[in-house]
Each structure stands twice: as C-alpha cells, then as structure tokens.
C-alpha cells in the first residue's frame, strides 16, 4: 500500500463493521490525497464467511502464477526468529 511494504498481499475485510472505514477512506482520506484509489485494489470487503473462504482459495491458487510474490520474508523477521 502506501508504504510499499505489502507485496501485493490482499486485505480481506469481513463483515459490516468495515463499511464505515471504507466510506471514510473514500470521503475523507482520498480527497486529501493521503490514500489513492489504486491503493484500494488489494482490499476485498465481503459479508459472508463462504466469500472469505472462496477468496482465499482463489488467491492461493493464483499466487504462484504471479510475478510479484513477495519473497523477501527475511526483511520482516524479528531478530533471533528462524
């Protein structure tokens, strides 16, 4: 996203609770150019548990086919963690 530390990792927001956040992003944050519309591409807002499962399965199946899979996991490791 903005800080470019997420390597095309989908963000799944489950449930109605996230509706207000998404509306706030669109009405308050984006007009101030603190968040771009294209940053929303990785956000998936779903309402049903089956949609979450279907989305995870689809993403998992497609992920190895993409070129932009984050492979630099050592960058995010806590010192002493192996």
Backbone as CSV, one residue per row, in Angstrom:
resi,resn,N_x,N_y,N_z,CA_x,CA_y,CA_z,C_x,C_y,C_z
1,UNK,0.831,-1.170,0.000,0.000,0.000,0.000,0.887,1.248,0.000
2,UNK,0.536,2.226,0.760,1.240,3.498,0.756,2.723,3.369,1.047
3,UNK,3.081,2.580,2.025,4.485,2.471,2.393,5.212,1.427,1.560
4,UNK,4.494,0.751,0.715,5.015,-0.246,-0.215,5.767,-1.367,0.488
5,UNK,5.298,-1.747,1.674,5.881,-2.874,2.385,5.029,-4.120,2.219
6,UNK,3.850,-3.972,1.665,2.986,-5.120,1.415,3.187,-5.553,-0.029
7,UNK,3.615,-6.755,-0.202,3.931,-7.248,-1.540,2.694,-7.856,-2.177
8,UNK,1.837,-7.004,-2.670,0.596,-7.439,-3.305,-0.138,-8.467,-2.455
9,UNK,-0.265,-8.162,-1.194,-0.968,-9.019,-0.259,-2.402,-8.538,-0.147
10,UNK,-3.364,-9.401,-0.444,-4.755,-8.971,-0.343,-5.156,-8.726,1.107
11,UNK,-5.983,-7.735,1.290,-6.523,-7.415,2.611,-8.004,-7.745,2.561
12,UNK,-8.411,-8.716,3.355,-9.806,-9.150,3.365,-10.479,-8.574,4.608
13,UNK,-11.476,-7.736,4.371,-12.256,-7.149,5.453,-13.591,-7.884,5.494
14,UNK,-13.854,-8.560,6.588,-15.058,-9.381,6.706,-16.091,-8.698,7.599
15,UNK,-17.260,-8.491,7.044,-18.386,-8.021,7.827,-18.713,-6.547,7.662
16,UNK,-19.862,-6.217,8.162,-20.412,-4.867,8.068,-19.569,-3.840,8.816
17,UNK,-18.844,-4.290,9.832,-18.055,-3.380,10.669,-17.092,-2.520,9.847
18,UNK,-16.644,-3.001,8.691,-15.654,-2.292,7.879,-16.256,-1.278,6.919
19,UNK,-17.561,-1.267,6.762,-18.217,-0.375,5.815,-17.902,1.087,6.109
20,UNK,-17.963,1.468,7.372,-17.689,2.862,7.749,-16.242,3.248,7.474
21,UNK,-15.323,2.335,7.697,-13.912,2.615,7.411,-13.711,2.874,5.930
22,UNK,-14.290,2.041,5.093,-14.141,2.205,3.643,-14.782,3.500,3.159
23,UNK,-15.925,3.831,3.716,-16.586,5.087,3.371,-15.719,6.273,3.797
24,UNK,-15.142,6.203,4.983,-14.252,7.257,5.478,-13.034,7.414,4.574
25,UNK,-12.446,6.291,4.136,-11.303,6.363,3.219,-11.680,7.114,1.944
26,UNK,-12.851,6.792,1.408,-13.285,7.405,0.153,-13.698,8.866,0.297
27,UNK,-14.321,9.216,1.413,-14.860,10.577,1.547,-13.926,11.559,2.247
28,UNK,-13.053,11.067,3.103,-12.184,11.958,3.881,-10.705,11.841,3.518
29,UNK,-10.233,10.635,3.388,-8.795,10.416,3.204,-8.369,10.595,1.744
30,UNK,-9.093,9.999,0.822,-8.729,10.119,-0.597,-8.778,11.561,-1.109
31,UNK,-9.796,12.350,-0.768,-9.798,13.744,-1.233,-8.585,14.546,-0.749
32,UNK,-8.004,14.145,0.350,-6.814,14.822,0.874,-5.522,14.241,0.300
33,UNK,-5.700,13.301,-0.613,-4.573,12.641,-1.294,-3.628,11.922,-0.334
34,UNK,-4.201,11.402,0.753,-3.425,10.616,1.710,-3.523,9.127,1.404
35,UNK,-4.427,8.785,0.521,-4.684,7.403,0.122,-5.225,7.474,-1.291
36,UNK,-4.664,6.708,-2.183,-5.058,6.756,-3.596,-6.087,5.667,-3.925
37,UNK,-6.897,5.926,-4.912,-7.895,4.944,-5.340,-7.231,3.616,-5.700
38,UNK,-6.074,3.670,-6.370,-5.421,2.414,-6.768,-4.924,1.614,-5.560
39,UNK,-4.815,2.255,-4.398,-4.445,1.524,-3.188,-5.578,0.614,-2.713
40,UNK,-6.770,0.859,-3.211,-7.930,0.072,-2.810,-7.998,-1.281,-3.526
41,UNK,-7.173,-1.463,-4.558,-7.273,-2.687,-5.357,-7.037,-3.948,-4.531
42,UNK,-6.265,-3.862,-3.485,-5.943,-5.043,-2.686,-6.935,-5.278,-1.548
43,UNK,-7.914,-4.382,-1.406,-8.888,-4.516,-0.321,-10.142,-5.205,-0.847
44,UNK,-10.517,-6.279,-0.165,-11.718,-7.030,-0.517,-12.662,-6.981,0.679
45,UNK,-13.832,-6.403,0.474,-14.823,-6.305,1.542,-15.917,-7.319,1.256
46,UNK,-16.033,-8.326,2.114,-17.018,-9.393,1.915,-17.890,-9.543,3.153
47,UNK,-19.085,-10.053,2.937,-20.067,-10.139,4.019,-20.342,-11.566,4.500
48,UNK,-20.014,-12.544,3.699,-20.329,-13.931,4.039,-19.060,-14.746,4.274
49,UNK,-19.073,-15.637,5.274,-17.900,-16.484,5.507,-17.493,-17.283,4.272
50,UNK,-18.471,-17.728,3.508,-18.153,-18.503,2.301,-17.393,-17.650,1.280
51,UNK,-17.671,-16.348,1.249,-16.946,-15.449,0.349,-15.475,-15.324,0.770
52,UNK,-15.245,-15.303,2.080,-13.875,-15.236,2.589,-13.113,-16.481,2.161
53,UNK,-13.715,-17.644,2.384,-13.070,-18.912,2.036,-12.818,-18.986,0.536
54,UNK,-13.812,-18.653,-0.273,-13.658,-18.691,-1.730,-12.545,-17.763,-2.196
55,UNK,-12.477,-16.598,-1.607,-11.459,-15.620,-1.981,-10.059,-16.111,-1.615
56,UNK,-9.919,-16.664,-0.428,-8.612,-17.193,-0.007,-8.178,-18.337,-0.907
57,UNK,-9.081,-19.221,-1.232,-8.751,-20.346,-2.117,-8.329,-19.834,-3.486
58,UNK,-9.088,-18.893,-4.036,-8.766,-18.340,-5.357,-7.398,-17.645,-5.340
59,UNK,-7.150,-16.835,-4.341,-5.876,-16.119,-4.240,-4.724,-17.099,-4.084
60,UNK,-4.920,-18.114,-3.258,-3.868,-19.103,-3.028,-3.531,-19.858,-4.317
61,UNK,-4.551,-20.205,-5.092,-4.321,-20.924,-6.356,-3.600,-20.051,-7.378
62,UNK,-3.934,-18.771,-7.427,-3.361,-17.861,-8.411,-1.995,-17.319,-8.026
63,UNK,-1.713,-17.270,-6.756,-0.496,-16.620,-6.275,0.799,-17.134,-6.910
64,UNK,1.006,-18.433,-7.015,2.268,-18.892,-7.622,2.433,-18.474,-9.082
65,UNK,1.347,-18.117,-9.748,1.396,-17.732,-11.151,1.791,-16.274,-11.338
66,UNK,1.733,-15.494,-10.278,2.031,-14.070,-10.406,3.521,-13.823,-10.283
67,UNK,3.964,-12.749,-10.885,5.379,-12.398,-10.843,5.750,-11.644,-9.585
68,UNK,4.794,-11.010,-8.941,5.097,-10.104,-7.835,4.858,-10.713,-6.458
69,UNK,5.195,-11.959,-6.309,5.047,-12.587,-4.996,6.203,-12.138,-4.119
70,UNK,5.900,-11.695,-2.930,6.947,-11.219,-2.022,7.781,-12.409,-1.566
71,UNK,9.038,-12.369,-1.864,9.928,-13.460,-1.486,10.948,-13.022,-0.448
72,UNK,10.963,-11.768,-0.093,11.947,-11.249,0.843,11.384,-11.270,2.271
73,UNK,11.023,-12.450,2.749,10.425,-12.550,4.067,11.417,-12.228,5.174
74,UNK,12.720,-12.394,4.913,13.719,-12.104,5.943,13.679,-10.630,6.347
75,UNK,13.221,-9.787,5.457,13.106,-8.357,5.728,12.164,-8.083,6.900
76,UNK,11.199,-8.967,7.124,10.177,-8.753,8.142,10.388,-9.595,9.392
77,UNK,11.424,-10.405,9.443,11.655,-11.274,10.580,12.145,-10.481,11.786
78,UNK,11.743,-10.954,12.958,12.221,-10.383,14.197,13.579,-11.013,14.472
79,UNK,14.525,-10.223,14.952,15.879,-10.717,15.208,15.802,-11.938,16.138
80,UNK,16.504,-13.002,15.767,16.513,-14.225,16.552,15.427,-15.222,16.141
81,UNK,14.556,-14.824,15.236,13.481,-15.699,14.774,13.945,-16.423,13.532
82,UNK,13.850,-17.730,13.523,14.213,-18.527,12.334,13.159,-19.511,11.987
